[in-house]
Every structure is written in structure tokens, then in C-alpha cells.
Amino acid sequence: MSYQDVKRRLDAGEIVVIDGGTGTELQRRGAQMDPSAWCGPASLDNSELLTQVHLDYINAGADVITANTFASSRLMLTPAGYADRVEEINRVAVEAALRARDLATLTSPGRKIAVAGSLSHMVPVAVGTAKVDQDRLPSSDELANAFGELANILKDSGVDHIMLEMMYEPNRVPIALNAALATGLPVWFGMSARRATDGRVISFDQHQEI
């Protein structure tokens, strides 16, 4: 399913169904999560399980499935010891999604499924917390390089579009967005927010009042 198929349906006012969480579903099914990079490295040893997760979402009605690349930028993989496997990890993740699409079309030739490459602005957090590790906070150049690298790997691996997921940090958002747009692929932008106790809509990050 090319992105034009998705756009045509959206322009016509039709409903397009997106899958659920990929990393969280991998974790729920028993895949080992990395303490530093969460679900990022899991693609390496769980490609068959990952394909099954995607296939189950398709069978449940998803028109768009999302590659397990949410936490696999160089920023996340380097502290986990995978600096030399960034491209491999992301290609394996995309291949698992593409394989699921191929399997689905074998049994349902009329199904048209789009594969999105996930790109988040996730950065290393302090061990045992959900707070950004200020000692390892990347510079703007490091962010741009890492996001740009991942976006290009996703494009080269064959995704139909890039899905920016859980965007909420105002300094990192435009860097991630520019990296995605620079690929020339269609980009979906997903924001995350929450309500403060006084009813205001603020940053999803519970440690910031933005």
C-alpha cells in the first residue's frame, strides 16, 4: 500500500486504522527489553515474534503498521552497547514489518497495508527513572545527526512514510521533524500531552510543566 492509497482514503473522509504499540506488545509477549534502550535492540533476537505482532495487528484490522524503531536511534543504542549495529537493528525492524505485510497479502490479496517507520525524540534517561539523564543530554547537533541517520535508514529500508511518535519536548520536536521531512517521505506527526490538575493541557512529560 503506497502512501497515496492512505492519502486517497483520508481525503475521501474514510477511516484508516493504525496499529497499537509495537514495543509494548513485544514486551507483553515476553521479549527481553534493554534497560538503556528499551525495545530498540529487541528486534535483533525477536524478528519472528515481531513479524507476528505486526501480522496480528493487520488481522485485527490495521491499515498501517509501525516498525519497531521508536527507541532505536543512535542516541538510545549507543549507551546500550549497540553503536556498531544501529543500521542493522533498524533494517531488521523494518524487514519484520514488510514481511508481515507480504504474509497478509498472501492470504488476503485485496488488503493494502502501509508500513510506517517510527521516529521518536527519545533520549537516554537516568537509570531507574523516567527522567532525562542530564549528564547524557545530547547537543542539538547530536540530535540532528541521530534523527537524520535514523530517518534515512528508514527510507532506505523501504517504509512508506515516517511516523513521528510522542512528540512533546519543544526543543527536540523541530529537530526530529526536520530530519523526517528531509527524507522527502510523507510524515505523520503525533503529539503527546496530558491534563494538569487545573485542567490545562501540558507536556506529556510528568517532570515538565510545558
N, C-alpha and C positions, 0 to 999 in steps of 0.2 A: 504494500500500500504506500504509494508515494505521498508526500505531504500534500500534493494537490488534491488528492482524494479527501483528506481530512478537511482541507480548506473549503472544498466544494460543499461538503456536508454541513460545515459550520455556517457558511454563507447562506445555505438554504434553510437555516434555522433548525437543523436536525441535531439530535443528541449524539455526542461522541463520548464513549465510556473509556475512562482511563483506569489503569490497574491500581492496585493498592501498593503498600510499601513493599519494596523488594528486599532490602537489607533486614528489616524487621521480620519478614516472613522467613528468610533464610535462618535467622536466629531462632525463631519459633520452632523450626523444623530440626533444630539440633546442630546447625553449622557452627563451628568454633569462631567466636568473634575475637578480634585482636584488641588488647587493652589500649593501644595507642591509636589504631586506625579503624576500629570498629569493624564494619562489614567489608571494607575495601579489599583486603587480601583474601577474603573467603572465597572469591571466585576461582582462585587457583586450584584448590582441593575439592571444590564442590560444584564443578561445572554442570554435571548431570543433574544434581539437585536443583541448581539454579535454572536450568532449562525447564525442569518440571514445574517450578514455581511460575515461570512465565506462561507455560502451557496451561496450567490450572487457571490462571487469570484470564487467558484467552477463552478457555472453555466456560468460564463464568460470565463471559460477555464483553471482555475488554477489547476495545478497538485500538488502543495504544498501550504498549508495554514499555517499561522503562529499564534500561540496562543498569546493572548493579555498579554504578560508578559514582555514587553520591559521595563516598568517602575515600576516593582513590586518586586524588591529586597528589602531586609530589610533596606537597605540604604535609599531607597525612601519612603517606607511605614511607617517607624518609625516616622519621622518628621511630617507625616500627621495624626498620631494618630492610626495607624493600626499595631503596633508592635506585637499584640497578634493574628493577623489574616493573617500573611504572608502566611502560608501554605494554608489556606482556600481560599484566593484570587487567588493564583496561580493554585490551583486544579480546582476551578470554571472556570478559564480562559481556561485551557486545556480541561476540560469536554465540554465546549461550542464548541470547535473546533472538538473534537471527535464526538459530537452529529451531527454536520453539515456533517461530513464525512458519518456517518451512514445514515442520511436522503438522502444524494446524491446517495448512493449506492442502496437505495430502489427504486428510480426512474430510475437509470441508473446502473444496476448490473455490467456492464463491466468497470465502472470507478474505477480507483485505485488512491486514494488520500493519500499523505503523510502529516502528521501533524508535524510541527517543533515547538520547544519551543524556544521562543525568549529570548536572554540574552544580555543585553547591559552593558556598563560600566558607565551608567548614575549615577551621584551623585547629591546631593542637590545643587540647585542654589540659589543665592541671590534673595530675593523677588522682583518681578517686572523686573527681568533681565534674560539674558541667561548665565550669568557668574557664574562659580562655586563659591559657598559660602565658602570662605577660612576659616571662623570660624567653619565650619562644615565639613571640608575636612577629610575623613576617613583615618586612617592609613593603611599601607599595610596589616596588619593582619585583620583589619576590612573588607577591600575589599575582601580578600581571603575567609574569613568566610561567608560573604554575598553572594558572587558569588557561592561559593561551595554549600551553602544551597539551593539557587535557582536552580542550575543545578541538584541537587539530587531530589528536588521536581518535577522538570520537568520530569526527568527519571521515578520516581515512579508513576507519573500521567499518563504515557503511551505515551509520544511523541516518534516519530520515530527517530528524530535527533535534535540536538541543532543548532540554527542559531545565531551566534554572529553578532549583528547588529550595524552598525555605529561605528566601531572601528576606533579611530583616536588618542587617547591620549596615548603616548608611555609608560607611567608608569603604566597605568591601563590595557592596552591591554594584556600583557603576563599573568597577574593575572586572567583575565576573561578567556583567552584561556586555561590556565592550569586547571581551575575549570571545564570547559566544557569537556576537554579531559579526566579528571579523572573519568567521569561517564562511560567511555567505549562506549558511543554512538558516531555515526558519527557526525562530527562537520563541519558546513559551516561557513566560515569566511568572513564577509562583511566589507570592509574598506570604509570610507568616507573621501573625500578630496575636495579641491576647487583650483581654479587657482588664484594666486596673480595677481596684476595689471601688473607685469613684466613677466607674463607667467609661473612662477614657479608653480609646484604642491605642495601645502602645506596642513597643517592640516585643517580639516573641521571647527574647532573651530575658529570663526572670531576674537577671542581675543588672539590667539596664532599664532606665525609665526614658525611653526614646519614643 
